[in-house]
Amino acid sequence: MNILENLKWRYATKKFDKTRKISSSDVEKLKEAVQLSVSSYGLQLYKVLIVENPEIREKLRAASYDQAQLTDASQIFVFCNYTEYKNENVDEFIKLTASTQGIDEEVLKGYSDFMKGTLSSIPSEGYKVWTAKQTYIALSTLIAAASELKIDTCPMEGFDSQAYNKILGLDEKGLNAAVIVAAGFRSEADEYQFKKKVRKPLDKLFEII
């Protein structure tokens, strides 16, 4: 399983080589991997911003406790969850499903009604938490895909989400910055690449019942 070797190779990169950039073709591969990621009901209730603008990244760095990855990595992927439930999100998914699979929307009405009934009943704060969790699934897919391409990543929660929302104009779009990933190539000066990966033993992590 190549993925095991790739996951052993990767680590949360602290220092990136500022001179190296991810190729446009590999960025497209990463985008497609995220597009294909698992999500509840298949709704993908999030948006991913790929931040390349140097000025915006300087502002994001200031809102990220001055962590250098924000400006030194090739790209910053900001995973943003939807903050409010809207029937139109389900309607769009149903239309897309019907057109993609070549079926009539009416066939999917029962599923549509089920999703709307379930999701609309979730309290507002609970809905935000649920959609934020969805971004972490997509983030994991991005990291695994990047490791296959030998692209380094650093998933990051250490940032002021409200400041991010303001800098990126997310509030007015009904979005919230949930988690971010810096992506690029490790610097030779990053000592963390030489440290052994620390993980729980399998018999501690798993239990067969």
C-alpha positions as CSV (number, residue, x, y, z in Angstrom):
1,M,0.0,0.0,0.0
2,N,1.7,3.1,-1.2
3,I,-0.5,5.3,0.9
4,L,1.2,3.8,4.1
5,E,4.6,4.8,2.9
6,N,3.3,8.2,1.9
7,L,1.7,8.8,5.3
8,K,5.0,7.7,7.0
9,W,6.8,10.2,4.8
10,R,4.6,13.2,5.6
11,Y,4.7,15.3,8.7
12,A,3.3,18.7,9.8
13,T,5.8,20.9,8.1
14,K,6.9,23.9,10.1
15,K,9.4,25.5,7.7
16,F,8.7,25.7,4.0
17,D,11.1,26.4,1.2
18,K,9.8,29.8,0.0
19,T,11.5,29.4,-3.4
20,R,9.5,26.3,-4.4
21,K,5.9,26.4,-5.7
22,I,3.4,23.6,-6.4
23,S,2.8,23.2,-10.1
24,S,-0.5,24.2,-11.5
25,S,-1.2,20.6,-12.6
26,D,-0.6,19.3,-9.1
27,V,-2.9,22.0,-7.6
28,E,-5.6,20.7,-10.0
29,K,-5.0,17.2,-8.7
30,L,-5.3,18.4,-5.1
31,K,-8.5,20.2,-6.0
32,E,-9.9,17.1,-7.6
33,A,-9.0,15.0,-4.5
34,V,-10.9,17.3,-2.3
35,Q,-13.8,17.3,-4.7
36,L,-14.0,13.5,-4.5
37,S,-13.7,13.5,-0.7
38,V,-16.4,11.9,1.5
39,S,-19.1,14.2,2.9
40,S,-22.4,13.6,4.8
41,Y,-25.2,13.1,2.3
42,G,-22.7,14.1,-0.4
43,L,-23.7,17.8,0.2
44,Q,-20.2,19.2,0.6
45,L,-21.4,22.1,2.8
46,Y,-18.1,23.9,2.6
47,K,-16.0,26.0,0.3
48,V,-12.2,25.8,-0.1
49,L,-10.3,29.0,-0.7
50,I,-6.8,28.7,-2.2
51,V,-4.9,31.8,-1.0
52,E,-1.9,32.9,-3.1
53,N,-2.1,36.7,-2.8
54,P,1.0,37.8,-0.8
55,E,-0.7,40.8,0.8
56,I,-3.7,38.8,2.0
57,R,-1.3,36.1,3.3
58,E,0.5,38.7,5.3
59,K,-2.8,39.6,7.0
60,L,-3.6,36.0,7.6
61,R,-0.2,35.4,9.1
62,A,-0.9,38.3,11.6
63,A,-4.2,36.5,12.4
64,S,-2.3,33.2,12.9
65,Y,0.0,34.1,15.7
66,D,2.7,35.1,13.2
67,Q,3.3,31.5,12.0
68,A,5.7,31.6,9.1
69,Q,3.9,28.8,7.2
70,L,1.2,31.4,6.2
71,T,3.6,33.3,4.0
72,D,6.4,30.7,3.2
73,A,4.2,27.9,1.9
74,S,3.3,27.7,-1.8
75,Q,-0.4,27.9,-1.1
76,I,-2.8,28.2,1.8
77,F,-6.0,26.2,1.7
78,V,-8.7,27.7,3.9
79,F,-11.6,25.3,4.5
80,C,-14.8,27.3,5.1
81,N,-18.0,25.7,6.4
82,Y,-21.5,27.0,5.7
83,T,-22.9,28.6,8.8
84,E,-26.7,28.6,8.1
85,Y,-29.0,25.9,6.9
86,K,-30.7,26.7,3.5
87,N,-33.1,24.5,1.6
88,E,-31.5,25.8,-1.6
89,N,-28.3,23.8,-0.8
90,V,-30.3,20.6,-0.8
91,D,-32.1,21.7,-4.0
92,E,-28.8,22.4,-5.8
93,F,-27.6,18.9,-4.8
94,I,-30.7,17.2,-6.0
95,K,-30.5,19.1,-9.3
96,L,-26.8,18.1,-9.7
97,T,-27.6,14.5,-8.8
98,A,-30.4,14.3,-11.3
99,S,-28.4,15.8,-14.1
100,T,-25.3,13.7,-13.3
101,Q,-27.1,10.4,-13.1
102,G,-29.6,11.1,-15.8
103,I,-32.7,10.7,-13.7
104,D,-35.8,12.8,-13.0
105,E,-35.7,15.1,-10.0
106,E,-39.1,13.8,-8.9
107,V,-37.5,10.4,-8.2
108,L,-35.3,12.1,-5.6
109,K,-38.1,14.0,-3.9
110,G,-38.3,11.6,-1.0
111,Y,-34.6,11.9,-0.3
112,S,-34.7,15.6,-0.7
113,D,-37.6,15.9,1.8
114,F,-35.7,13.6,4.2
115,M,-32.6,15.7,4.1
116,K,-34.5,19.0,4.5
117,G,-36.4,17.6,7.5
118,T,-33.3,16.3,9.2
119,L,-31.0,19.3,8.6
120,S,-33.6,22.0,9.2
121,S,-34.2,20.5,12.7
122,I,-30.6,20.9,13.8
123,P,-30.2,23.9,16.1
124,S,-28.2,26.8,14.6
125,E,-25.0,26.3,16.7
126,G,-25.2,22.5,16.2
127,Y,-25.4,23.0,12.4
128,K,-22.3,25.2,12.4
129,V,-20.4,22.5,14.4
130,W,-21.6,19.8,12.1
131,T,-20.6,21.6,8.9
132,A,-17.3,22.5,10.4
133,K,-16.6,18.8,11.1
134,Q,-17.2,18.1,7.4
135,T,-14.3,20.3,6.5
136,Y,-11.9,18.1,8.5
137,I,-12.8,15.1,6.3
138,A,-11.9,17.0,3.2
139,L,-8.8,18.3,4.8
140,S,-7.7,14.7,5.5
141,T,-8.2,13.8,1.9
142,L,-6.1,16.8,0.8
143,I,-3.2,15.8,3.1
144,A,-3.3,12.2,1.9
145,A,-3.4,13.2,-1.8
146,A,-0.5,15.7,-1.2
147,S,1.6,13.0,0.4
148,E,1.3,10.9,-2.7
149,L,2.5,13.8,-4.8
150,K,5.3,14.4,-2.3
151,I,3.9,17.8,-1.5
152,D,4.3,18.8,2.2
153,T,1.4,20.1,4.3
154,C,0.7,21.5,7.7
155,P,-2.9,21.4,9.0
156,M,-3.4,24.4,11.3
157,E,-6.1,25.4,13.8
158,G,-4.0,28.1,15.4
159,F,-5.6,31.1,14.0
160,D,-8.3,33.7,14.8
161,S,-11.3,32.5,12.7
162,Q,-13.2,35.8,13.2
163,A,-10.2,37.7,11.9
164,Y,-10.0,35.3,8.9
165,N,-13.7,35.8,8.2
166,K,-13.2,39.6,8.2
167,I,-10.1,39.5,6.0
168,L,-11.6,37.1,3.5
169,G,-15.1,38.6,3.5
170,L,-16.6,35.3,4.7
171,D,-19.4,36.5,7.0
172,E,-21.4,38.1,4.2
173,K,-21.1,34.8,2.2
174,G,-22.4,32.7,5.1
175,L,-19.1,31.0,5.5
176,N,-16.7,30.5,8.4
177,A,-13.0,29.7,8.3
178,A,-12.9,26.3,10.1
179,V,-9.4,24.9,9.5
180,I,-6.4,25.6,7.2
181,V,-3.7,23.7,5.4
182,A,-0.4,25.2,4.3
183,A,1.0,23.3,1.3
184,G,4.3,23.4,-0.4
185,F,7.8,21.9,0.0
186,R,9.8,21.4,3.2
187,S,12.8,23.5,3.9
188,E,16.1,21.7,4.5
189,A,16.3,23.7,7.7
190,D,13.1,22.2,9.1
191,E,14.4,19.9,11.9
192,Y,11.0,18.2,12.3
193,Q,11.5,16.2,9.1
194,F,14.2,14.2,10.9
195,K,12.2,13.3,14.0
196,K,10.6,9.9,14.2
197,K,6.8,9.9,13.9
198,V,5.2,9.3,17.3
199,R,1.9,7.3,17.2
200,K,0.1,5.0,19.7
201,P,0.8,1.3,19.2
202,L,-1.9,-0.5,17.2
203,D,-3.0,-2.5,20.3
204,K,-3.6,0.7,22.2
205,L,-5.4,2.4,19.4
206,F,-7.6,-0.4,18.3
207,E,-9.9,-2.8,20.2
208,I,-11.7,-5.7,18.5
209,I,-15.1,-6.3,20.1
